[in-house]
Each structure stands twice: as C-alpha cells, then as structure tokens.
Amino acid sequence: MAGGRSRNAVIGAAFSAILLAGCSAQEQPGTGPGGVPIENFSAEQIFERGEFEMERSDAERAAYYFGEVERLYPYSDWAKRALIMQAYSYHRAKDYENSRSSAQRYIDFYPSDDDAAYAQYLLALSYYDQIEEVGRDQGLTFQALQALRTVIERYPDSEYARSSILKFDLAFDHLAAKEMEIGRYYLKRENYGAAISRFRVVVEDFQTTTHTAEALHRLVEAYLSLGLTQEAQSAGAILGYNYRGTQWYEDSYKLLTGRGLELEAAGDSWLAQVYRQMVKGQWI
C-alpha cells in the first residue's frame, strides 16, 4: 500500500512537471505538453497549467486549460473554479463573447456562490469594455448599463457594486454624449427641429450627466433661431438656476440679453414646466 501510494505520487509529480513545463511545439487539441493526452492529468494539474499560462500572459491558452478542467471534471469543485477563471481569461484575451458565455454559465450553475457577483461583474465588463467612440452605435452601451445595474441591484454589498456604480454613471454619460453629438450635427445644418428633439432627450432623460448645461444652451440657440423666444428664455432660466457658474450660462445670457430678453420661464412650454418643477424641488 505504502509503495503504491509512493509510486502514484511520483507519477503524479512527473505528470505535473510535464504539464507545467514549457513546450516549443504548439500542443494539439486534447493534449498537453509533449503530446501527452490531457485526460492523463488531474483536474488540479490542468488548473495549475491554466494559472501558469496566465502568469506568462497567455490568456487564450489559459482559457483553453480552464475549459479542459470543466470538460473533463464537470462536477468537481475544480470545474467551478475553472469556469470563473475561464471567464476572466477570455476577458483578459479580449474575447468578450466567450467571456460573457463563461460568466453566464457560472451564474446559471452557481447563482448562490460567492463568486457569482464577480461573474456578473465580468459579464458587465464584457459589454462595458467594448463601448466604442461616441460616434459609433451605442447598442453595447445599453447592454452594459443593464448588466451593471444587475450587479448593483443583485449584489449591493459586494466589492463590485461601487465600481459598477461608477461605470454605470460613465456609460450613462456616454449615451448623453451621443445625443449631444447628433444634436450638434443637426444644429450646424440648421435642422432645428431635429436638434431640439435630441437636446430635449438630454435635458429630460440624462439630467445627472455632464452634458445638461450644454444641452440647455443649445436649446437657447435653436429656439432663438426659430423665433421661439419664450422657449429660449425658459431654457436660459434653467441654466441660470442650476448652472450659473458655467460658460454655457454666460453664452446664453449674452445671446438672450443681446436681444433684450430676460432669462425667465415664460409661457407654458415643456421647458417652462420643467423650470416650475425644478423650483419646487421636483427636478434635478
């Protein structure tokens, strides 16, 4: 018995040495270094090889080995650990689609596990880290917002909630920037109705972003260009109430007073209603 255990330990150590050793030739699918069938290694040994690949910054190879742990030992504790590491490895390799797939499987299989919050966070990052420049399609931004909200709401006490809140705010600001870009495009081409609709979205739906003051100023410009002075005055009044210290307020002040207009809520436009709600403490 003792000799058998000793012999098995030696064999196991030999396999580990082979698995962790560098290899000049690329291993074939289903094999480890030196062409040894991957099935000959234990879950722990394969997992360690995945960690080894991560340490030498080969995240794609690491994901392969973590995936082999899950394939060969699907019901083991090593498989659970390997699955979350596979999601992380794919993310490091910028293979966001596979990272999402692995993270979602972890959430589906182990919803109550301590690492479920991290899996959900990785899933959100797989969208967030793909957010393109403002000029591109923003579909991924919406998906990032939804996934980040899930982290915040489902795991509010986790260490990932605070980071998710920060990233949520940045992604939200990104969407407002998109609306502003399109609005400025229309404004420059004197398509005032289309520009106003974009700036209105920012004022009504993205009030907490950094773009609200500019959106109000652009509304002053657009409404004045259309001769709609009451709407322009109301936008200026909101700027004066909330953003008096900004350059956007100063620019709107010059535009309005230069035409003999006061910065005050006038008429019954949507902006005048917003101003009245704001003064009552129901807006912003």
HELIX and SHEET records of a PDB file:
HELIX    1   1 ALA A    2  LEU A   20  1                                  19    
HELIX    2   2 PRO A   33  GLY A   35  5                                   3    
HELIX    3   3 ILE A   38  ASN A   40  5                                   3    
HELIX    4   4 ALA A   43  GLU A   55  1                                  13    
HELIX    5   5 ALA A   59  LEU A   72  1                                  14    
HELIX    6   6 ASP A   77  ARG A   92  1                                  16    
HELIX    7   7 TYR A   96  PHE A  109  1                                  14    
HELIX    8   8 ALA A  116  TYR A  128  1                                  13    
HELIX    9   9 GLY A  139  ARG A  154  1                                  16    
HELIX   10  10 ALA A  161  LYS A  188  1                                  28    
HELIX   11  11 TYR A  192  ASP A  205  1                                  14    
HELIX   12  12 THR A  212  LEU A  226  1                                  15    
HELIX   13  13 THR A  229  ASN A  242  1                                  14    
HELIX   14  14 GLN A  247  THR A  257  1                                  11    
HELIX   15  15 TRP A  270  VAL A  279  1                                  10    
END                                                                             
